[in-house]
């Protein structure tokens, strides 16, 4: 009698799971067949046919439904922007799944090799298409500008390979690397012939894109609920061409710092730097009126402590040249650095810390960790080149009220310092 009851319970449970819409696959073949059928129904224009290599990545998504829900929410804001850019270049809109794969649609994401933005664009690609990347501004993080550049880049890649899987792979590892893989596969131009010869980070990208396309189209069938963006997506735009901190805008307008960062990811240090052309700043529409009403308060002179450190000292060499060399009408135009320093508010103070260079460190990362510029570190330590050596001692001047924080960097391991860099 007990065995019969147990059998009835299992039958009821099985029927209940089917009724809930969850997929129950009794073996690997059934799961593969299901994924294959569903992907075929999408009729993708970039050949996103199911392949078994995508299965581990689909299962990775299914094991983390909250991660999927966050991606769904972000896609509702970023996908329309991406699709518009792709259409302007006559490209398939399904390339949007590459952005979702690369960064989870987080514009502030940074990879180990320094790629950034929703497209995880590398510095050489951004330089090729003339996106601005410096201490304060990273236009790879601008969803619209980076999507326009990515669209042009994909158009160029497709003109070379005439295959979307290969174009996607070349985006992940560069055409040079992919061409070597093609050569090693007897010059085949069929993706799955070349696949075994590709480095892992290159071949996995296409499989991950397939998995991302699957999960964003069939998440409901797996019992994952839909989601909305966690930030206000309706905003107004204002022009800013003076030094201004997001913290200052937040305190005056009532917008949270997180909202401003989400809408304006290009400002790496939460600072809008001086620019002759100006920058377009997005403010939640419900708070934008406060910006205009309290404009004088917003633009009050900044204390250098707020912009870590002074604006003139912290600026890149190129920006200093543009201010002093081109005669920009500003408080510091045409004056020497000594004169500018003399006029800094007295409330700003620095203290000296010593950093011991570790193996694998470079001057750019060290400058980023301590919120200074490479030029400043070179000046303080009388360095003629950007190269630094392990165990070399560097003198760095930091904000006096944050000395303890900066001293801790000396004791951090490589992994901790990478996380520190992502927070910028």
Residue pairs with C-beta under 8 A, 6 or more apart in sequence:
14 24
17 24
18 24
20 223
21 220
21 221
21 222
21 223
22 221
22 222
22 223
23 31
23 34
23 221
23 222
25 31
25 34
31 55
32 50
32 52
32 55
35 50
35 54
35 55
35 58
35 214
36 49
36 50
38 50
38 214
38 217
38 218
38 221
39 48
39 49
39 50
39 210
39 213
39 214
40 49
40 50
42 48
42 213
42 217
44 92
44 94
44 213
45 92
45 93
45 94
46 92
46 94
46 95
46 164
46 165
46 168
47 163
47 164
47 165
48 94
48 97
48 209
48 210
48 213
49 210
50 210
50 214
51 192
51 207
51 210
53 195
53 203
53 204
53 207
54 207
54 208
54 210
54 211
54 214
55 211
57 204
57 207
57 208
57 210
57 211
57 212
58 211
58 214
58 215
60 211
61 67
61 68
61 211
61 212
61 215
62 68
62 215
62 222
65 222
65 223
65 224
67 104
68 215
68 219
68 224
69 224
69 225
69 226
69 227
70 104
70 227
70 230
71 100
71 104
71 105
71 215
71 216
72 216
72 219
72 224
72 226
72 227
73 227
73 228
73 229
73 230
74 104
74 105
74 106
74 229
75 96
75 100
75 105
75 216
76 228
76 229
76 233
77 229
77 231
77 233
78 99
78 105
78 118
78 143
79 96
81 143
81 144
81 147
82 93
82 95
82 96
82 99
82 118
82 143
82 147
83 93
83 96
84 147
85 144
85 147
85 148
85 150
85 151
86 92
86 93
86 95
86 96
86 147
86 151
87 93
88 148
88 151
89 151
89 152
89 154
89 155
90 155
91 151
91 154
91 155
91 158
92 164
94 213
95 150
95 151
95 154
95 164
97 209
97 212
97 213
97 216
98 119
98 168
98 171
98 205
98 209
99 105
99 118
99 119
99 147
99 150
100 212
100 216
101 205
101 208
101 209
101 211
101 212
102 118
102 119
102 120
102 205
103 109
103 117
103 118
103 119
103 120
105 118
106 118
107 117
107 118
107 141
107 142
107 143
107 262
107 265
108 116
108 141
108 261
108 265
108 422
109 116
109 117
109 118
109 120
109 422
110 116
110 421
110 422
111 120
112 418
113 122
114 122
114 123
115 121
115 122
115 123
115 140
116 138
116 140
116 141
117 138
117 140
117 141
117 142
117 143
117 146
117 265
118 141
118 143
118 146
118 147
119 140
119 146
119 147
119 150
121 131
121 140
121 146
121 149
121 150
123 133
125 149
125 153
126 133
126 139
126 140
126 149
127 133
128 153
129 149
129 152
129 153
131 139
131 140
131 145
131 146
131 149
132 138
132 139
133 139
133 140
134 316
134 318
134 319
135 268
135 269
135 314
135 315
135 316
135 367
135 373
136 267
136 268
136 269
136 271
136 272
136 273
136 314
136 315
136 316
137 266
137 267
137 268
137 273
137 279
138 266
138 268
139 145
139 146
139 266
140 146
141 265
141 266
141 268
142 265
142 266
143 265
153 171
154 167
154 171
157 167
157 170
157 171
157 175
158 164
158 167
160 167
160 170
160 175
161 167
161 170
161 178
161 189
162 189
163 189
163 191
165 191
165 206
166 178
166 189
166 191
166 194
168 205
168 206
168 209
169 178
169 191
169 194
169 198
169 202
169 203
169 205
169 206
170 177
170 178
171 205
172 201
172 202
172 205
172 206
173 198
173 199
173 201
173 202
173 205
177 199
177 202
178 194
178 198
178 202
181 194
181 197
181 198
181 199
181 202
182 188
182 189
182 194
184 197
185 193
185 194
185 196
185 197
186 193
188 194
191 206
195 203
215 222
219 226
220 226
231 258
231 259
231 262
231 263
232 259
232 263
232 284
232 285
232 286
234 284
234 285
234 286
235 263
235 282
235 283
235 284
235 285
235 288
236 282
236 283
236 285
236 288
237 280
237 281
237 282
237 283
238 280
238 281
238 283
238 288
238 291
238 292
239 278
239 279
239 280
239 281
240 272
240 278
240 279
240 280
240 281
241 274
241 275
241 276
241 277
241 278
241 279
242 272
242 274
242 299
243 271
243 272
243 273
243 274
243 302
243 307
243 311
244 271
244 272
244 298
244 299
244 302
245 270
245 271
245 272
245 302
245 306
245 307
246 257
246 260
246 261
246 264
246 267
246 270
246 271
246 272
247 257
247 270
247 306
248 298
248 300
248 302
248 306
249 255
249 260
249 281
249 283
249 291
249 298
250 256
250 257
250 260
252 290
252 291
252 294
252 297
252 298
253 283
253 287
253 288
253 290
253 291
253 294
253 298
254 287
254 290
255 283
255 284
255 287
257 270
259 284
260 282
260 283
261 267
261 270
263 282
263 283
263 284
264 281
264 282
266 279
267 279
268 424
269 307
269 308
269 371
269 424
271 307
271 308
272 279
272 281
273 311
273 315
273 319
274 311
274 315
274 319
274 323
274 328
274 330
276 322
276 326
276 328
283 291
291 298
301 345
302 311
303 345
303 347
303 348
304 310
304 311
304 344
304 345
304 347
304 348
305 347
305 348
305 399
305 401
307 314
308 314
308 371
308 399
309 348
309 350
309 371
309 372
309 398
309 399
310 341
310 344
310 348
312 320
312 323
312 332
312 337
312 340
312 341
313 341
313 373
313 376
314 371
314 372
314 373
315 323
315 373
316 373
316 375
317 373
317 375
322 328
323 330
323 332
323 333
324 332
324 333
324 334
324 335
327 333
327 334
331 343
332 340
332 343
348 399
349 399
349 400
350 397
350 398
350 399
350 400
351 397
351 398
351 399
351 400
351 403
352 395
352 396
352 397
353 370
353 395
353 396
353 397
353 398
353 403
353 406
353 407
353 410
354 393
354 394
354 395
354 396
354 410
355 366
355 370
355 393
355 394
355 396
355 409
355 410
356 391
356 392
356 393
356 394
356 410
357 366
357 388
357 389
357 390
357 391
357 392
357 393
357 394
358 390
358 414
359 390
360 414
361 388
361 390
362 386
362 388
363 374
363 377
363 378
363 383
363 386
363 387
363 388
364 374
364 386
365 417
365 421
366 377
366 388
366 394
366 396
367 373
367 374
367 376
367 377
368 421
368 424
369 409
369 417
369 420
369 421
370 377
370 396
370 398
370 406
370 409
371 398
371 399
372 396
372 397
372 398
374 386
376 397
377 383
377 394
377 396
378 384
378 386
380 394
380 395
380 396
380 397
381 394
381 395
388 394
396 406
398 406
409 417
409 420
412 420
